[in-house]
Amino acid sequence: MPERTTVYTDGACLGNPGRGGWAWIVPDGPFAAGAEPHTTNQRMELTAVVEALSSVDGPLEVISDSAYVVNCFRDRWWEGWIARGWKTSGGKPVANRDLWEPLVEEVRRRQVVFRWVKGHSGDRWNDLADRLAVQAAETQESRRGDSPPTDVGPPDSTGRERQKAEDGPSGRLVVVTGHRPTELGGYEENEITRAVRDHLIDILSAKRQIHTDLKVLTGLGLGAETLAAEAARDAGIPYVAVLAFPGMEQRWPDESRRRFRELLDGADETVILQNKTPESTQAMSAAFKRRDAWLRRHADEAVVVWDGDDQLIGRQVRSLQDELGEEEVWVFSPAEV
């Protein structure tokens, strides 16, 4: 059997969408990089793998820092997509099908395995692939060679990672949101809230096994957001409280305010997005919308507690899927746990 060739792939996007670049490199061997003027980070990650498979013959081990790419093959998402006629489990068309479909066909035809590596963790070849992809995105120029290049810029991060490095928490960030108390059995502790919290503990603990630097992002609102902080606390996972404005809890019931203060004290970090408390309902709504946009921009993945009926949460789910990719958004109903 031919020896398996290792190839590192990476994608970059200056803005999402924005100017993009992709790259692949075989350790101590050939490499290639290319660019697109208007694309997304996920499309560049996929394009890097497609280009690598079309250029490197024989059995391959593809190493990527994209969970979007690696998890598809590790967890065999593609089998469900094909069985459902290229629809997600929610019945929607698979995003980026024009790239996924030929990639899946090529992987099925050849001996290809995928391995995830943490980005910007000191892996020489992952860092070089990243630098090549960033350079391609910035210059909008393609290049290739038979041996590793030396004329690339310093290690960098692009798109979502750059934004997080500049003004957001570090680590693998999962935002948790969803129903308020009225859909969770009320403001007091009850069977539904206990079941949802326990299910969140299971989900977050499983994610922590994959990403040891996992942190939970929570707006600490009543309902699912408070349960998320409690689940993170009980699972021993750091959580970041992201508040739209100070004093958001002032009109809550006494017990809810007590829980809020305890959870705020236990947060690994607190982010307050505006210092002034809104003076009108309209201003308050705008503040929460800015918070939701901040969470989408900084998260790597999401968990949403949703029964499938509430239209407001449905819009949140669609916005998260647009920002993060459908397979990075885990949805479950309180009735399922």
C-alpha positions as CSV (number, residue, x, y, z in Angstrom):
1,M,0.0,0.0,0.0
2,P,1.4,3.5,-0.9
3,E,2.6,5.6,2.0
4,R,0.1,8.2,3.2
5,T,1.1,11.8,2.5
6,T,0.4,14.4,5.1
7,V,-0.9,17.8,3.9
8,Y,-1.8,20.8,6.0
9,T,-4.6,23.1,4.8
10,D,-5.9,26.4,5.9
11,G,-8.3,29.2,4.9
12,A,-8.4,32.9,5.7
13,C,-10.9,35.7,5.2
14,L,-10.3,39.5,5.8
15,G,-13.9,40.1,7.0
16,N,-16.5,37.4,6.7
17,P,-17.5,37.7,3.9
18,G,-14.5,39.6,2.5
19,R,-11.2,39.0,0.7
20,G,-10.2,35.4,1.1
21,G,-7.2,33.1,0.7
22,W,-6.5,29.4,0.9
23,A,-3.3,27.3,1.2
24,W,-2.0,23.8,1.5
25,I,1.5,22.5,2.2
26,V,3.1,19.1,2.4
27,P,5.8,19.2,5.2
28,D,9.2,19.7,3.5
29,G,7.4,19.4,0.2
30,P,5.2,21.3,-2.3
31,F,2.7,24.0,-1.5
32,A,0.1,26.2,-3.2
33,A,-2.0,29.2,-2.2
34,G,-4.8,31.1,-4.0
35,A,-7.3,33.9,-3.4
36,E,-10.9,35.0,-4.0
37,P,-12.0,38.7,-3.8
38,H,-15.3,38.1,-2.0
39,T,-15.9,34.9,0.0
40,T,-16.2,33.5,3.5
41,N,-13.8,31.8,5.9
42,Q,-15.7,28.4,5.6
43,R,-15.5,28.5,1.8
44,M,-11.7,29.1,2.0
45,E,-11.2,26.2,4.4
46,L,-13.1,23.9,2.1
47,T,-11.3,25.2,-1.0
48,A,-7.9,24.6,0.6
49,V,-8.8,20.9,1.0
50,V,-10.3,20.6,-2.5
51,E,-7.2,22.1,-4.0
52,A,-4.9,19.9,-1.9
53,L,-6.7,16.7,-3.0
54,S,-6.6,17.7,-6.6
55,S,-2.9,18.4,-6.5
56,V,-1.5,15.6,-4.3
57,D,-1.9,12.0,-5.4
58,G,-2.3,8.9,-3.4
59,P,-3.5,8.3,0.2
60,L,-3.6,11.4,2.3
61,E,-3.8,12.6,5.9
62,V,-5.4,16.1,5.8
63,I,-4.5,18.2,8.9
64,S,-6.7,21.3,9.5
65,D,-7.6,23.7,12.3
66,S,-11.1,23.9,10.9
67,A,-13.6,21.9,13.0
68,Y,-16.1,22.7,10.2
69,V,-14.0,20.5,7.8
70,V,-12.7,17.9,10.2
71,N,-15.9,17.2,12.0
72,C,-17.8,16.5,8.8
73,F,-15.6,13.5,8.1
74,R,-14.9,12.5,11.6
75,D,-18.6,12.4,12.5
76,R,-19.7,11.5,9.0
77,W,-22.2,14.4,8.6
78,W,-22.0,13.8,4.9
79,E,-23.8,10.5,5.1
80,G,-26.9,12.2,6.5
81,W,-26.7,15.0,3.9
82,I,-26.7,12.5,1.1
83,A,-29.5,10.4,2.6
84,R,-31.6,13.5,2.9
85,G,-30.8,14.8,-0.6
86,W,-28.2,17.3,0.6
87,K,-30.4,18.7,3.3
88,T,-29.5,19.3,6.9
89,S,-31.2,17.6,9.8
90,G,-33.5,20.6,9.9
91,G,-34.5,20.2,6.3
92,K,-32.5,23.1,4.9
93,P,-30.1,23.0,2.0
94,V,-26.5,22.3,3.1
95,A,-24.5,25.5,2.9
96,N,-21.5,25.4,0.5
97,R,-22.9,22.3,-1.2
98,D,-21.0,23.3,-4.4
99,L,-17.8,22.7,-2.5
100,W,-18.9,19.9,-0.2
101,E,-20.3,17.6,-2.8
102,P,-17.2,17.2,-5.0
103,L,-15.0,17.1,-1.9
104,V,-17.1,14.2,-0.4
105,E,-17.0,12.3,-3.6
106,E,-13.2,12.6,-3.8
107,V,-12.8,11.5,-0.2
108,R,-15.1,8.5,-0.8
109,R,-13.0,7.6,-3.9
110,R,-9.6,7.8,-2.2
111,Q,-7.9,6.9,1.1
112,V,-8.2,10.2,3.0
113,V,-8.2,10.7,6.7
114,F,-8.7,14.0,8.6
115,R,-7.1,15.3,11.8
116,W,-7.8,18.4,13.7
117,V,-5.0,20.6,15.1
118,K,-5.4,23.7,17.3
119,G,-4.7,26.8,15.3
120,H,-1.8,29.1,16.4
121,S,-0.5,26.5,18.8
122,G,3.1,26.3,17.6
123,D,2.6,23.6,15.0
124,R,5.2,24.7,12.3
125,W,3.2,23.5,9.3
126,N,-0.2,24.7,10.5
127,D,1.4,28.1,11.1
128,L,3.0,28.2,7.7
129,A,-0.3,27.2,6.0
130,D,-2.0,30.0,8.0
131,R,0.6,32.5,6.9
132,L,0.3,31.5,3.3
133,A,-3.5,31.8,3.4
134,V,-3.4,35.2,5.0
135,Q,-0.8,36.4,2.5
136,A,-3.0,35.3,-0.4
137,A,-6.0,37.0,1.2
138,E,-4.1,40.2,1.6
139,T,-2.3,40.3,-1.8
140,Q,-5.0,38.5,-3.8
141,E,-2.2,36.6,-5.6
142,S,-1.7,32.9,-6.2
143,R,1.6,31.1,-5.8
144,R,3.0,27.5,-5.6
145,G,6.3,25.8,-5.3
146,D,8.1,22.5,-4.8
147,S,9.5,23.3,-1.4
148,P,8.4,25.3,1.7
149,P,8.5,29.1,1.0
150,T,10.5,31.4,3.2
151,D,9.1,34.7,1.9
152,V,5.9,34.9,3.9
153,G,4.8,37.3,6.6
154,P,4.7,36.6,10.3
155,P,2.1,34.3,11.9
156,D,-1.3,36.0,11.9
157,S,-4.9,35.3,12.5
158,T,-7.7,36.5,10.3
159,G,-11.4,37.0,10.2
160,R,-13.2,35.8,13.4
161,E,-9.9,34.9,15.2
162,R,-8.4,38.4,14.6
163,Q,-11.6,40.0,16.0
164,K,-11.5,37.8,19.1
165,A,-7.8,38.6,19.7
166,E,-8.4,42.3,19.5
167,D,-11.5,42.8,21.6
168,G,-12.9,39.4,22.8
169,P,-12.1,36.5,25.1
170,S,-9.6,33.9,24.1
171,G,-10.2,30.2,23.7
172,R,-12.8,28.1,21.9
173,L,-16.0,30.0,22.6
174,V,-19.5,28.5,22.6
175,V,-22.5,30.8,23.0
176,V,-25.6,29.4,24.7
177,T,-29.0,31.0,24.4
178,G,-32.6,30.1,24.0
179,H,-35.9,30.2,25.8
180,R,-36.9,32.4,28.7
181,P,-38.6,31.1,31.9
182,T,-42.1,31.1,30.5
183,E,-41.1,28.2,28.2
184,L,-39.1,26.5,30.8
185,G,-41.7,26.0,33.5
186,G,-41.5,29.4,35.2
187,Y,-39.0,31.4,37.2
188,E,-38.5,28.8,40.0
189,E,-36.4,25.7,39.8
190,N,-38.4,22.9,38.3
191,E,-38.1,19.6,36.4
192,I,-37.7,21.3,33.0
193,T,-34.9,23.6,34.2
194,R,-33.1,20.7,35.9
195,A,-33.3,18.6,32.8
196,V,-32.1,21.4,30.5
197,R,-29.2,22.2,32.8
198,D,-28.2,18.5,33.0
199,H,-28.4,18.3,29.2
200,L,-26.2,21.4,28.8
201,I,-23.7,19.9,31.2
202,D,-23.5,16.8,29.0
203,I,-23.1,18.8,25.8
204,L,-20.5,21.2,27.2
205,S,-18.5,18.4,28.9
206,A,-18.4,16.5,25.6
207,K,-17.2,19.7,23.8
208,R,-14.5,20.2,26.4
209,Q,-13.1,16.8,25.6
210,I,-12.5,18.0,22.1
211,H,-11.5,21.6,22.9
212,T,-9.6,21.8,26.2
213,D,-9.7,25.7,26.0
214,L,-13.5,25.7,25.8
215,K,-15.3,28.7,27.3
216,V,-19.0,29.4,27.5
217,L,-20.4,32.8,26.4
218,T,-23.6,33.8,28.1
219,G,-25.6,37.0,28.2
220,L,-26.9,35.9,31.7
221,G,-30.5,36.6,30.8
222,L,-33.3,34.8,32.5
223,G,-33.8,31.2,31.3
224,A,-31.4,29.3,29.0
225,E,-28.6,31.9,29.4
226,T,-28.6,31.6,33.2
227,L,-28.9,27.8,33.0
228,A,-25.8,27.9,30.6
229,A,-23.7,29.6,33.2
230,E,-24.9,27.2,35.9
231,A,-24.1,24.2,33.6
232,A,-20.6,25.6,32.9
233,R,-20.0,26.2,36.6
234,D,-21.1,22.7,37.5
235,A,-19.0,21.1,34.7
236,G,-15.9,23.1,35.8
237,I,-15.8,25.0,32.5
238,P,-15.0,28.8,32.5
239,Y,-17.8,31.1,31.4
240,V,-17.8,34.7,30.2
241,A,-20.7,37.0,31.1
242,V,-21.5,39.3,28.3
243,L,-23.9,42.1,29.5
244,A,-25.7,44.4,27.2
245,F,-25.7,47.1,29.9
246,P,-25.4,47.4,33.7
247,G,-28.5,46.9,35.8
248,M,-30.3,44.6,33.4
249,E,-31.4,42.5,36.4
250,Q,-33.0,45.3,38.4
251,R,-36.6,44.4,37.7
252,W,-36.2,40.7,38.1
253,P,-37.6,38.6,41.0
254,D,-35.4,38.6,44.1
255,E,-34.3,35.0,43.7
256,S,-33.4,35.6,40.0
257,R,-31.3,38.6,41.0
258,R,-29.5,36.6,43.7
259,R,-28.6,33.9,41.2
260,F,-27.5,36.6,38.7
261,R,-25.1,38.1,41.2
262,E,-23.7,34.8,42.2
263,L,-23.1,33.8,38.6
264,L,-21.6,37.2,37.7
265,D,-19.2,36.8,40.6
266,G,-18.2,33.4,39.4
267,A,-17.6,34.4,35.8
268,D,-14.1,34.0,34.4
269,E,-14.5,37.3,32.7
270,T,-17.2,40.0,32.4
271,V,-17.8,42.1,29.3
272,I,-20.2,45.1,29.5
273,L,-21.0,46.4,26.1
274,Q,-22.3,49.9,27.1
275,N,-21.9,51.7,30.4
276,K,-25.2,53.6,30.4
277,T,-28.5,51.9,31.2
278,P,-31.1,52.4,28.4
279,E,-33.8,55.0,29.1
280,S,-36.5,53.6,26.8
281,T,-37.8,50.3,25.6
282,Q,-36.5,51.0,22.1
283,A,-33.0,51.8,23.4
284,M,-33.1,48.6,25.5
285,S,-34.1,46.5,22.5
286,A,-31.2,48.0,20.5
287,A,-28.8,47.3,23.2
288,F,-29.8,43.6,23.3
289,K,-29.5,43.4,19.5
290,R,-25.9,44.8,19.7
291,R,-25.1,42.2,22.4
292,D,-26.5,39.4,20.2
293,A,-24.4,40.6,17.3
294,W,-21.3,40.7,19.5
295,L,-21.9,37.2,20.6
296,R,-22.3,35.9,17.1
297,R,-19.2,37.7,16.0
298,H,-17.0,36.2,18.7
299,A,-18.4,32.7,19.1
300,D,-16.9,29.7,17.4
301,E,-20.1,27.6,17.9
302,A,-23.5,27.8,19.6
303,V,-26.0,25.8,21.6
304,V,-29.6,26.9,21.4
305,V,-32.5,25.8,23.6
306,W,-35.5,26.0,21.2
307,D,-38.8,24.2,20.9
308,G,-38.9,25.0,17.1
309,D,-41.9,27.3,17.5
310,D,-40.8,30.6,19.0
311,Q,-40.1,32.9,15.9
312,L,-37.7,35.2,17.7
313,I,-35.4,32.4,18.8
314,G,-35.8,30.9,15.3
315,R,-34.4,34.1,13.9
316,Q,-31.5,33.9,16.3
317,V,-30.8,30.3,15.2
318,R,-30.8,31.4,11.5
319,S,-28.4,34.3,12.3
320,L,-26.1,32.0,14.2
321,Q,-26.1,29.5,11.3
322,D,-25.3,32.2,8.8
323,E,-22.4,33.5,10.9
324,L,-21.0,30.2,12.2
325,G,-22.2,27.6,9.7
326,E,-25.1,25.2,10.3
327,E,-23.1,22.4,11.7
328,E,-21.6,24.6,14.4
329,V,-25.1,25.4,15.8
330,W,-26.5,22.7,18.1
331,V,-30.3,23.0,18.8
332,F,-32.4,21.0,21.2
333,S,-35.9,21.3,22.6
334,P,-36.7,21.3,26.3
335,A,-39.2,18.5,25.4
336,E,-36.4,16.3,24.2
337,V,-34.5,16.1,27.6
